[in-house]
Amino acid sequence: QAQLVESGGGSVQAGGSLTLSCWASRRAFTAPDMGWFRQAPGREREFVAAITWNGANTNYGNSVKGRFTVSIGSAQSTIDLHMNSLRPDDTAVYYCVVGRLDKSGAYHPVSWGQGTQVTVSS
């Protein structure tokens, strides 16, 4: 099973930006794509973004489209999540995942990181 390590969480004011990074120790042939989910207190876990292993395809949750960008990181087996125009309702624990992004755009997570807290104040 892959080990996933997230970094970059923290606190920011509304309208600000943060970048999260994630490193994966390994990715299976059947689950090579990486992504992000988030969970706010009292709410269900929500898909945020995913990217294929080669960076060719991405997909985003409706609530973050146009504000967040997922990209292949500069280091091997890493991805970054660039979050702009942050809002208080973006406050959540953000989880890095490995899994598979299928042709329909649906993402199927397999392994999860421990999560990193993002807090956006108004």
Backbone as CSV, one residue per row, in Angstrom:
resi,resn,N_x,N_y,N_z,CA_x,CA_y,CA_z,C_x,C_y,C_z
1,GLN,0.839,-1.195,0.000,0.000,0.000,0.000,0.873,1.244,0.000
2,ALA,0.437,2.254,-0.731,1.228,3.466,-0.862,1.196,4.270,0.429
3,GLN,2.332,4.878,0.727,2.392,5.864,1.802,2.282,7.234,1.167
4,LEU,1.432,8.066,1.692,1.200,9.390,1.138,1.481,10.433,2.212
5,VAL,2.249,11.458,1.863,2.617,12.497,2.818,2.216,13.844,2.251
6,GLU,1.308,14.521,2.955,0.853,15.846,2.533,1.613,16.937,3.272
7,SER,1.722,18.092,2.633,2.327,19.257,3.281,1.701,20.517,2.699
8,GLY,1.870,21.632,3.416,1.436,22.927,2.898,0.152,23.462,3.476
9,GLY,-0.499,22.716,4.346,-1.721,23.220,4.948,-1.439,24.393,5.881
10,GLY,-2.493,25.081,6.287,-2.324,26.201,7.195,-3.551,27.076,7.209
11,SER,-3.360,28.300,7.706,-4.462,29.258,7.816,-4.226,30.431,6.882
12,VAL,-5.307,30.915,6.302,-5.226,32.031,5.362,-6.540,32.802,5.421
13,GLN,-6.487,34.060,5.051,-7.711,34.852,5.000,-8.431,34.633,3.684
14,ALA,-9.726,34.867,3.707,-10.532,34.728,2.492,-9.933,35.563,1.361
15,GLY,-9.913,34.968,0.177,-9.319,35.617,-0.984,-7.863,35.280,-1.188
16,GLY,-7.263,34.650,-0.201,-5.850,34.294,-0.280,-5.605,32.991,-1.017
17,SER,-4.339,32.564,-1.002,-3.917,31.366,-1.728,-3.078,30.465,-0.838
18,LEU,-3.133,29.185,-1.148,-2.274,28.180,-0.511,-1.945,27.122,-1.550
19,THR,-0.802,26.480,-1.366,-0.447,25.339,-2.207,-0.182,24.140,-1.328
20,LEU,-0.868,23.044,-1.611,-0.634,21.779,-0.940,0.230,20.898,-1.829
21,SER,1.074,20.095,-1.195,1.897,19.141,-1.939,1.702,17.760,-1.347
22,CYS,1.911,16.756,-2.182,1.771,15.377,-1.731,2.805,14.509,-2.422
23,TRP,3.417,13.657,-1.634,4.383,12.678,-2.162,3.826,11.281,-1.924
24,ALA,3.941,10.420,-2.939,3.490,9.039,-2.829,4.693,8.109,-2.910
25,SER,4.771,7.157,-1.970,5.910,6.242,-1.941,5.875,5.278,-3.117
26,ARG,4.691,4.922,-3.570,4.560,4.026,-4.700,3.167,4.167,-5.285
27,ARG,3.058,3.798,-6.559,1.748,3.797,-7.212,1.613,2.520,-8.013
28,ALA,0.539,1.795,-7.788,0.302,0.542,-8.506,-0.066,0.829,-9.955
29,PHE,0.194,-0.148,-10.799,-0.156,-0.020,-12.215,-1.640,0.238,-12.396
30,THR,-2.453,-0.357,-11.522,-3.909,-0.203,-11.633,-4.421,1.049,-10.934
31,ALA,-3.555,1.746,-10.215,-3.982,2.956,-9.489,-2.842,3.970,-9.507
32,PRO,-2.506,4.497,-10.697,-1.348,5.358,-10.823,-1.615,6.860,-10.679
33,ASP,-2.896,7.219,-10.617,-3.251,8.637,-10.667,-3.434,9.179,-9.258
34,MET,-3.139,10.442,-9.071,-3.206,11.041,-7.739,-4.261,12.131,-7.677
35,GLY,-4.700,12.437,-6.493,-5.732,13.462,-6.369,-5.911,13.924,-4.948
36,TRP,-6.979,14.700,-4.754,-7.289,15.287,-3.451,-8.781,15.189,-3.163
37,PHE,-9.063,14.866,-1.917,-10.411,14.983,-1.370,-10.339,15.910,-0.168
38,ARG,-11.468,16.340,0.306,-11.501,17.145,1.528,-12.736,16.795,2.344
39,GLN,-12.638,17.069,3.642,-13.769,16.826,4.526,-13.835,17.923,5.579
40,ALA,-14.963,18.611,5.605,-15.213,19.640,6.605,-16.008,19.022,7.750
41,PRO,-15.919,19.607,8.946,-16.665,19.073,10.086,-18.160,18.965,9.791
42,GLY,-18.716,17.792,10.072,-20.145,17.588,9.876,-20.574,17.391,8.435
43,ARG,-19.606,17.284,7.526,-19.943,17.120,6.112,-19.290,15.865,5.558
44,GLU,-19.829,15.370,4.453,-19.261,14.192,3.806,-17.967,14.541,3.099
45,ARG,-17.137,13.517,2.909,-15.906,13.718,2.169,-16.242,14.088,0.724
46,GLU,-15.507,15.052,0.188,-15.816,15.635,-1.113,-14.623,15.543,-2.050
47,PHE,-14.865,15.152,-3.292,-13.809,15.126,-4.302,-13.391,16.551,-4.649
48,VAL,-12.073,16.773,-4.714,-11.552,18.101,-5.036,-10.926,18.127,-6.427
49,ALA,-9.954,17.252,-6.661,-9.245,17.282,-7.944,-8.457,16.001,-8.117
50,ALA,-8.155,15.664,-9.374,-7.330,14.507,-9.669,-6.548,14.771,-10.938
51,ILE,-5.434,14.061,-11.088,-4.575,14.210,-12.255,-4.014,12.845,-12.606
52,THR,-3.950,12.552,-13.906,-3.368,11.280,-14.329,-1.869,11.278,-14.087
53,TRP,-1.275,10.089,-14.079,0.123,9.932,-13.702,1.056,10.750,-14.594
54,ASN,0.653,10.972,-15.856,1.513,11.704,-16.787,1.100,13.170,-16.928
55,GLY,0.107,13.595,-16.153,-0.330,14.989,-16.204,-1.212,15.336,-17.381
56,ALA,-1.581,14.336,-18.182,-2.318,14.618,-19.410,-3.767,15.016,-19.156
57,ASN,-4.359,14.480,-18.103,-5.772,14.755,-17.824,-5.978,15.138,-16.378
58,THR,-6.916,16.033,-16.162,-7.290,16.452,-14.816,-8.813,16.502,-14.704
59,ASN,-9.289,16.491,-13.483,-10.715,16.687,-13.238,-10.870,17.397,-11.899
60,TYR,-11.929,18.172,-11.769,-12.133,18.972,-10.579,-13.568,18.858,-10.056
61,GLY,-13.714,18.994,-8.747,-15.039,19.099,-8.179,-15.673,20.434,-8.548
62,ASN,-16.985,20.462,-8.638,-17.678,21.673,-9.098,-17.389,22.882,-8.213
63,SER,-17.223,22.653,-6.925,-17.057,23.783,-6.012,-15.682,24.451,-6.108
64,VAL,-14.730,23.817,-6.776,-13.381,24.398,-6.851,-12.961,24.739,-8.277
65,LYS,-13.774,24.406,-9.263,-13.417,24.685,-10.660,-13.168,26.172,-10.863
66,GLY,-12.079,26.463,-11.553,-11.725,27.853,-11.822,-10.922,28.511,-10.717
67,ARG,-10.826,27.864,-9.549,-10.068,28.429,-8.424,-8.876,27.575,-8.053
68,PHE,-8.995,26.268,-8.182,-7.936,25.334,-7.810,-7.331,24.728,-9.074
69,THR,-6.027,24.439,-8.993,-5.327,23.783,-10.095,-4.447,22.680,-9.527
70,VAL,-4.573,21.480,-10.088,-3.718,20.363,-9.684,-2.657,20.159,-10.759
71,SER,-1.432,19.878,-10.329,-0.349,19.723,-11.292,0.648,18.697,-10.788
72,ILE,1.454,18.181,-11.715,2.552,17.292,-11.351,3.610,18.149,-10.656
73,GLY,4.131,17.649,-9.540,5.126,18.394,-8.799,6.507,18.319,-9.424
74,SER,7.421,19.121,-8.892,8.772,19.155,-9.423,9.587,17.937,-9.014
75,ALA,9.221,17.317,-7.909,9.908,16.103,-7.454,9.138,14.874,-7.935
76,GLN,9.843,13.768,-8.044,9.217,12.538,-8.526,8.099,12.089,-7.588
77,SER,7.014,11.616,-8.191,5.866,11.076,-7.443,5.233,12.094,-6.516
78,THR,5.239,13.355,-6.940,4.557,14.387,-6.161,3.534,15.117,-7.023
79,ILE,2.518,15.625,-6.369,1.582,16.524,-7.025,1.375,17.739,-6.143
80,ASP,0.924,18.817,-6.757,0.625,20.048,-6.039,-0.826,20.434,-6.285
81,LEU,-1.421,21.056,-5.303,-2.755,21.619,-5.446,-2.659,23.109,-5.144
82,HIS,-2.802,23.920,-6.179,-2.720,25.364,-6.038,-4.138,25.887,-5.815
83,MET,-4.348,26.490,-4.652,-5.691,26.952,-4.275,-5.704,28.472,-4.231
84,ASN,-6.530,29.065,-5.078,-6.650,30.516,-5.148,-8.071,30.939,-4.784
85,SER,-8.220,32.225,-4.500,-9.540,32.795,-4.159,-10.232,31.950,-3.093
86,LEU,-9.490,31.626,-2.064,-10.028,30.752,-1.020,-11.177,31.409,-0.282
87,ARG,-12.132,30.570,0.112,-13.340,31.033,0.803,-13.443,30.295,2.136
88,PRO,-14.177,30.841,3.088,-14.343,30.128,4.367,-14.906,28.716,4.198
89,ASP,-15.734,28.480,3.190,-16.277,27.131,3.014,-15.278,26.168,2.376
90,ASP,-14.061,26.632,2.095,-12.984,25.720,1.690,-12.286,25.125,2.908
91,THR,-12.625,25.602,4.088,-12.028,25.075,5.314,-12.360,23.599,5.469
92,ALA,-11.312,22.780,5.606,-11.494,21.335,5.667,-10.146,20.675,5.911
93,VAL,-10.194,19.382,6.182,-8.992,18.561,6.128,-8.876,18.047,4.695
94,TYR,-7.728,18.271,4.092,-7.483,17.869,2.711,-6.653,16.594,2.693
95,TYR,-7.139,15.590,1.967,-6.494,14.291,1.904,-5.935,14.034,0.506
96,CYS,-4.697,13.626,0.461,-4.091,13.191,-0.789,-4.427,11.717,-1.000
97,VAL,-4.649,11.345,-2.245,-5.003,9.964,-2.551,-4.264,9.488,-3.793
98,VAL,-4.124,8.192,-3.915,-3.741,7.555,-5.169,-4.900,6.673,-5.593
99,GLY,-5.088,6.559,-6.884,-6.206,5.780,-7.393,-6.195,5.796,-8.904
100,ARG,-7.373,5.858,-9.503,-7.495,5.828,-10.953,-8.542,6.832,-11.414
101,LEU,-8.137,7.651,-12.378,-9.050,8.613,-13.008,-9.516,7.977,-14.308
102,ASP,-10.806,7.613,-14.386,-11.258,6.894,-15.582,-11.638,7.863,-16.701
103,LYS,-11.992,7.283,-17.839,-12.233,8.094,-19.033,-13.453,8.989,-18.898
104,SER,-14.372,8.649,-18.011,-15.555,9.491,-17.810,-15.274,10.667,-16.893
105,GLY,-14.090,10.669,-16.278,-13.731,11.734,-15.345,-13.953,11.368,-13.899
106,ALA,-14.512,10.192,-13.659,-14.712,9.752,-12.281,-13.385,9.294,-11.686
107,TYR,-13.185,9.594,-10.402,-11.942,9.215,-9.743,-12.224,8.148,-8.699
108,HIS,-11.381,7.115,-8.696,-11.562,5.975,-7.811,-10.362,5.883,-6.883
109,PRO,-10.468,6.376,-5.650,-9.324,6.357,-4.738,-9.054,4.964,-4.177
110,VAL,-7.798,4.705,-3.901,-7.380,3.408,-3.354,-6.678,3.596,-2.011
111,SER,-5.727,4.535,-1.943,-4.983,4.776,-0.707,-5.094,6.242,-0.333
112,TRP,-5.083,6.487,0.990,-5.305,7.835,1.511,-4.145,8.277,2.394
113,GLY,-3.856,9.579,2.346,-2.916,10.161,3.288,-3.606,10.476,4.597
114,GLN,-2.835,11.028,5.534,-3.366,11.351,6.855,-4.173,12.634,6.859
115,GLY,-3.950,13.481,5.883,-4.700,14.732,5.786,-3.930,15.920,6.330
116,THR,-4.240,17.090,5.803,-3.652,18.332,6.274,-4.754,19.385,6.377
117,GLN,-4.730,20.152,7.449,-5.806,21.107,7.725,-5.595,22.400,6.938
118,VAL,-6.670,22.857,6.311,-6.704,24.171,5.670,-7.835,24.955,6.323
119,THR,-7.503,26.133,6.847,-8.489,26.977,7.496,-8.521,28.344,6.823
120,VAL,-9.697,28.744,6.372,-9.867,30.032,5.696,-10.779,30.896,6.557
121,SER,-10.258,32.031,6.979,-11.033,32.921,7.851,-11.614,34.075,7.039
122,SER,-12.769,34.544,7.485,-13.439,35.634,6.760,-12.951,36.992,7.227
